[in-house]
Amino acid sequence: MDSTAGQRLLARSIKRPLSTKTLRQFQTRLKAILDVYLHHRPVIQRLLTAGFVLYCLGTTYLSVTGRSGKVEASARQARRARKGEKAGSKRAHTQMEARSRLG
């Protein structure tokens, strides 16, 4: 990215005017970040891709095994225990199962 393209992008992204000193500091910092990114781009792209693949595999595994709701269920059980209800009570669920088997 050349400096004019960076300046145009910067001008479009800023909604309120910045002081000259702040703008220069921002431009130098942005240029340094872009230089590091461009120098290490293949490594960064591989890391981003690997992270995305791991995220997809992890969420797929959790959805297939049904483990994604465990945290919510344990929080629900803790609330019931605090209210004085039996922590493992599944009365409503059992009634619905019985109705579905009968009808």
Z-matrix of the N, CA and C atoms (Angstrom, degrees):
N
C 1 1.441
C 2 1.520 1 107.67
N 3 1.317 2 117.13 1 122.61
C 4 1.465 3 119.67 2 178.92
C 5 1.530 4 110.20 3 -81.16
N 6 1.327 5 116.10 4 169.39
C 7 1.463 6 120.13 5 -172.29
C 8 1.525 7 112.43 6 -67.60
N 9 1.341 8 118.51 7 -32.24
C 10 1.465 9 119.13 8 -179.36
C 11 1.525 10 110.70 9 -70.03
N 12 1.324 11 116.60 10 -39.45
C 13 1.463 12 119.28 11 177.51
C 14 1.520 13 110.18 12 -65.66
N 15 1.324 14 116.77 13 -39.26
C 16 1.460 15 120.77 14 177.67
C 17 1.514 16 111.48 15 -64.03
N 18 1.339 17 116.44 16 -38.99
C 19 1.462 18 120.27 17 179.00
C 20 1.523 19 111.36 18 -67.64
N 21 1.336 20 116.69 19 -38.98
C 22 1.462 21 119.75 20 177.96
C 23 1.524 22 110.80 21 -65.26
N 24 1.341 23 115.65 22 -42.96
C 25 1.460 24 120.18 23 177.79
C 26 1.522 25 110.30 24 -62.57
N 27 1.303 26 116.41 25 -41.98
C 28 1.452 27 122.23 26 178.74
C 29 1.524 28 110.85 27 -63.24
N 30 1.311 29 116.83 28 -43.26
C 31 1.464 30 120.73 29 -178.61
C 32 1.524 31 111.05 30 -65.02
N 33 1.341 32 117.70 31 -36.54
C 34 1.459 33 120.60 32 179.21
C 35 1.519 34 112.32 33 -72.94
N 36 1.336 35 116.92 34 -32.48
C 37 1.459 36 119.68 35 -174.24
C 38 1.513 37 113.52 36 -83.22
N 39 1.315 38 118.46 37 -15.69
C 40 1.463 39 121.21 38 -178.43
C 41 1.513 40 109.24 39 -95.36
N 42 1.338 41 115.98 40 124.26
C 43 1.460 42 120.15 41 -178.44
C 44 1.512 43 111.84 42 -89.13
N 45 1.316 44 117.96 43 -31.10
C 46 1.456 45 119.62 44 178.83
C 47 1.524 46 108.42 45 -117.15
N 48 1.319 47 117.20 46 147.28
C 49 1.462 48 119.27 47 -177.62
C 50 1.530 49 111.63 48 -67.19
N 51 1.319 50 115.92 49 142.03
C 52 1.452 51 122.25 50 177.41
C 53 1.517 52 109.44 51 -104.42
N 54 1.301 53 114.84 52 157.25
C 55 1.458 54 117.76 53 175.52
C 56 1.526 55 108.56 54 -69.43
N 57 1.301 56 116.28 55 160.52
C 58 1.462 57 121.00 56 -178.01
C 59 1.522 58 111.06 57 -61.33
N 60 1.319 59 116.79 58 -41.24
C 61 1.461 60 120.88 59 -179.59
C 62 1.532 61 110.81 60 -64.37
N 63 1.325 62 117.04 61 -45.20
C 64 1.459 63 121.37 62 179.09
C 65 1.519 64 111.06 63 -64.63
N 66 1.320 65 116.18 64 -40.46
C 67 1.454 66 120.90 65 179.55
C 68 1.526 67 110.85 66 -63.75
N 69 1.331 68 116.79 67 -43.36
C 70 1.468 69 119.88 68 178.09
C 71 1.530 70 111.38 69 -63.34
N 72 1.337 71 116.33 70 -43.19
C 73 1.473 72 119.64 71 178.52
C 74 1.514 73 110.73 72 -61.73
N 75 1.334 74 116.01 73 -42.71
C 76 1.459 75 120.32 74 179.43
C 77 1.524 76 111.08 75 -64.10
N 78 1.315 77 116.62 76 -43.15
C 79 1.459 78 120.43 77 -180.00
C 80 1.525 79 111.45 78 -64.24
N 81 1.319 80 117.86 79 -42.21
C 82 1.469 81 119.49 80 179.32
C 83 1.528 82 110.71 81 -66.84
N 84 1.323 83 116.33 82 -39.29
C 85 1.468 84 119.52 83 178.82
C 86 1.534 85 110.60 84 -67.06
N 87 1.330 86 116.98 85 -42.72
C 88 1.461 87 121.29 86 177.95
C 89 1.523 88 110.74 87 -62.75
N 90 1.329 89 117.11 88 -41.53
C 91 1.463 90 120.77 89 178.90
C 92 1.524 91 110.64 90 -63.64
N 93 1.326 92 117.33 91 -41.31
C 94 1.470 93 120.58 92 178.63
C 95 1.523 94 111.11 93 -63.78
N 96 1.323 95 116.44 94 -42.62
C 97 1.477 96 120.16 95 179.39
C 98 1.524 97 110.00 96 -64.81
N 99 1.328 98 117.52 97 -44.05
C 100 1.461 99 120.85 98 179.40
C 101 1.525 100 111.90 99 -64.61
N 102 1.338 101 117.25 100 -37.90
C 103 1.463 102 120.27 101 177.78
C 104 1.529 103 110.90 102 -63.25
N 105 1.332 104 116.36 103 -43.43
C 106 1.471 105 119.80 104 178.51
C 107 1.530 106 109.46 105 -63.63
N 108 1.331 107 117.15 106 -44.84
C 109 1.455 108 120.59 107 179.71
C 110 1.529 109 111.51 108 -61.06
N 111 1.330 110 116.59 109 -47.55
C 112 1.461 111 119.88 110 -178.44
C 113 1.525 112 111.85 111 -65.26
N 114 1.323 113 116.81 112 -34.49
C 115 1.466 114 120.26 113 179.43
C 116 1.532 115 111.11 114 -69.89
N 117 1.329 116 117.44 115 -37.38
C 118 1.462 117 122.02 116 -176.41
C 119 1.530 118 112.67 117 -108.77
N 120 1.308 119 117.53 118 21.48
C 121 1.459 120 121.10 119 -173.70
C 122 1.527 121 114.47 120 -56.17
N 123 1.332 122 120.89 121 -44.88
C 124 1.464 123 118.74 122 -179.61
C 125 1.535 124 112.72 123 -59.93
N 126 1.317 125 117.01 124 -40.50
C 127 1.467 126 120.38 125 179.91
C 128 1.526 127 109.94 126 -67.76
N 129 1.326 128 116.52 127 -43.73
C 130 1.463 129 120.50 128 -179.29
C 131 1.522 130 110.60 129 -63.32
N 132 1.319 131 117.43 130 -42.26
C 133 1.460 132 120.70 131 178.97
C 134 1.527 133 111.41 132 -63.87
N 135 1.329 134 117.35 133 -40.07
C 136 1.466 135 119.96 134 177.56
C 137 1.521 136 111.25 135 -64.28
N 138 1.337 137 116.72 136 -41.40
C 139 1.458 138 120.18 137 179.26
C 140 1.533 139 111.24 138 -65.38
N 141 1.323 140 116.62 139 -42.08
C 142 1.460 141 119.64 140 177.37
C 143 1.521 142 111.76 141 -63.41
N 144 1.320 143 116.42 142 -42.26
C 145 1.466 144 120.70 143 178.88
C 146 1.523 145 110.62 144 -64.83
N 147 1.335 146 117.35 145 -45.43
C 148 1.465 147 121.01 146 179.58
C 149 1.529 148 110.53 147 -62.68
N 150 1.314 149 117.39 148 -40.96
C 151 1.456 150 120.55 149 177.75
C 152 1.513 151 112.21 150 -63.25
N 153 1.326 152 116.54 151 -40.66
C 154 1.463 153 120.33 152 178.64
C 155 1.524 154 111.09 153 -66.04
N 156 1.328 155 116.88 154 -42.08
C 157 1.471 156 120.71 155 178.79
C 158 1.519 157 110.42 156 -63.05
N 159 1.333 158 117.04 157 -43.94
C 160 1.469 159 120.08 158 178.50
C 161 1.525 160 111.35 159 -63.47
N 162 1.319 161 116.86 160 -39.61
C 163 1.466 162 120.37 161 177.36
C 164 1.529 163 110.34 162 -61.79
N 165 1.331 164 116.95 163 -46.60
C 166 1.469 165 120.78 164 -179.53
C 167 1.521 166 111.24 165 -62.99
N 168 1.332 167 116.97 166 -45.15
C 169 1.459 168 119.63 167 178.97
C 170 1.525 169 111.47 168 -63.56
N 171 1.316 170 117.15 169 -41.68
C 172 1.458 171 120.85 170 -179.72
C 173 1.514 172 112.90 171 -64.41
N 174 1.332 173 116.84 172 -45.64
C 175 1.464 174 119.27 173 -179.93
C 176 1.518 175 111.27 174 -69.13
N 177 1.332 176 117.24 175 -35.34
C 178 1.465 177 119.94 176 176.55
C 179 1.516 178 110.37 177 -64.85
N 180 1.320 179 117.36 178 -44.65
C 181 1.467 180 121.21 179 178.59
C 182 1.531 181 110.39 180 -60.01
N 183 1.324 182 116.70 181 -45.87
C 184 1.463 183 119.54 182 -179.18
C 185 1.519 184 111.98 183 -64.96
N 186 1.315 185 117.70 184 -36.87
C 187 1.462 186 119.16 185 179.90
C 188 1.523 187 111.58 186 -73.33
N 189 1.327 188 117.71 187 -34.34
C 190 1.469 189 120.37 188 179.67
C 191 1.528 190 110.55 189 -72.15
N 192 1.325 191 116.93 190 -40.81
C 193 1.459 192 119.85 191 -178.31
C 194 1.517 193 112.49 192 -82.59
N 195 1.318 194 118.18 193 -11.45
C 196 1.456 195 121.19 194 178.37
C 197 1.507 196 113.58 195 76.13
N 198 1.303 197 118.28 196 21.80
C 199 1.457 198 121.43 197 -177.52
C 200 1.520 199 112.89 198 -90.04
N 201 1.298 200 118.41 199 -2.17
C 202 1.460 201 119.75 200 -174.96
C 203 1.520 202 112.43 201 -70.74
N 204 1.329 203 119.28 202 -22.73
C 205 1.461 204 121.55 203 -178.56
C 206 1.507 205 114.65 204 -94.11
N 207 1.312 206 118.82 205 3.21
C 208 1.464 207 121.47 206 -176.10
C 209 1.518 208 112.23 207 -61.87
N 210 1.315 209 117.87 208 -40.58
C 211 1.459 210 120.68 209 -178.19
C 212 1.521 211 109.56 210 -65.33
N 213 1.334 212 116.48 211 -43.89
C 214 1.457 213 120.28 212 179.28
C 215 1.517 214 111.03 213 -63.85
N 216 1.326 215 118.10 214 -40.41
C 217 1.457 216 121.38 215 -179.14
C 218 1.523 217 110.46 216 -65.61
N 219 1.317 218 117.99 217 -42.50
C 220 1.455 219 119.71 218 -179.86
C 221 1.519 220 111.08 219 -67.47
N 222 1.323 221 118.45 220 -35.60
C 223 1.463 222 121.33 221 176.56
C 224 1.528 223 109.99 222 -66.36
N 225 1.326 224 116.97 223 -39.04
C 226 1.459 225 121.94 224 178.17
C 227 1.524 226 109.90 225 -64.27
N 228 1.342 227 116.92 226 -42.76
C 229 1.463 228 121.00 227 178.89
C 230 1.523 229 110.95 228 -64.19
N 231 1.310 230 117.45 229 -37.81
C 232 1.461 231 120.69 230 178.88
C 233 1.522 232 110.54 231 -65.61
N 234 1.336 233 117.43 232 -40.76
C 235 1.470 234 120.17 233 177.53
C 236 1.518 235 110.71 234 -63.59
N 237 1.335 236 117.03 235 -42.19
C 238 1.464 237 120.44 236 178.96
C 239 1.522 238 110.92 237 -63.10
N 240 1.327 239 116.35 238 -40.72
C 241 1.460 240 120.22 239 -179.97
C 242 1.523 241 110.56 240 -63.67
N 243 1.329 242 117.29 241 -38.63
C 244 1.459 243 120.84 242 178.34
C 245 1.521 244 111.28 243 -67.22
N 246 1.327 245 116.89 244 -33.17
C 247 1.462 246 120.36 245 -179.79
C 248 1.522 247 111.95 246 -79.61
N 249 1.303 248 117.86 247 -9.64
C 250 1.450 249 120.52 248 178.93
C 251 1.517 250 113.43 249 99.22
N 252 1.326 251 117.18 250 -0.58
C 253 1.461 252 119.61 251 177.60
C 254 1.518 253 109.35 252 -79.79
N 255 1.296 254 115.79 253 161.85
C 256 1.458 255 120.16 254 175.42
C 257 1.514 256 108.08 255 -67.89
N 258 1.342 257 117.25 256 130.38
C 259 1.463 258 121.73 257 -173.38
C 260 1.524 259 112.47 258 -62.85
N 261 1.308 260 118.42 259 -36.33
C 262 1.461 261 120.60 260 -176.31
C 263 1.505 262 113.97 261 -98.92
N 264 1.317 263 119.07 262 20.22
C 265 1.456 264 122.77 263 -175.54
C 266 1.519 265 111.04 264 -66.55
N 267 1.325 266 114.80 265 124.08
C 268 1.468 267 119.85 266 178.30
C 269 1.525 268 108.84 267 -127.13
N 270 1.325 269 116.38 268 37.27
C 271 1.452 270 121.37 269 -173.54
C 272 1.525 271 112.58 270 -59.74
N 273 1.321 272 116.92 271 -49.39
C 274 1.467 273 120.31 272 -178.05
C 275 1.522 274 110.80 273 -63.71
N 276 1.315 275 116.33 274 -40.52
C 277 1.466 276 119.90 275 179.26
C 278 1.523 277 110.75 276 -64.12
N 279 1.318 278 117.44 277 -41.31
C 280 1.466 279 121.74 278 -179.96
C 281 1.520 280 110.34 279 -65.56
N 282 1.340 281 117.67 280 -39.55
C 283 1.463 282 120.50 281 178.22
C 284 1.526 283 110.61 282 -63.96
N 285 1.299 284 117.48 283 -40.39
C 286 1.463 285 120.07 284 178.98
C 287 1.521 286 110.73 285 -66.03
N 288 1.326 287 117.27 286 -38.43
C 289 1.456 288 120.30 287 177.68
C 290 1.511 289 110.85 288 -63.71
N 291 1.324 290 117.03 289 -42.68
C 292 1.471 291 120.70 290 179.89
C 293 1.517 292 110.77 291 -63.33
N 294 1.330 293 116.89 292 -41.36
C 295 1.467 294 119.60 293 178.69
C 296 1.527 295 111.73 294 -64.23
N 297 1.315 296 116.00 295 -39.37
C 298 1.464 297 118.59 296 -178.39
C 299 1.528 298 111.19 297 -69.06
N 300 1.320 299 117.92 298 -31.74
C 301 1.470 300 120.96 299 178.04
C 302 1.515 301 111.53 300 -72.47
N 303 1.319 302 116.92 301 -34.57
C 304 1.460 303 120.53 302 -178.69
C 305 1.521 304 111.90 303 -75.33
N 306 1.308 305 116.53 304 -36.89
C 307 1.459 306 118.82 305 -172.01
C 308 1.441 307 111.93 306 -106.97
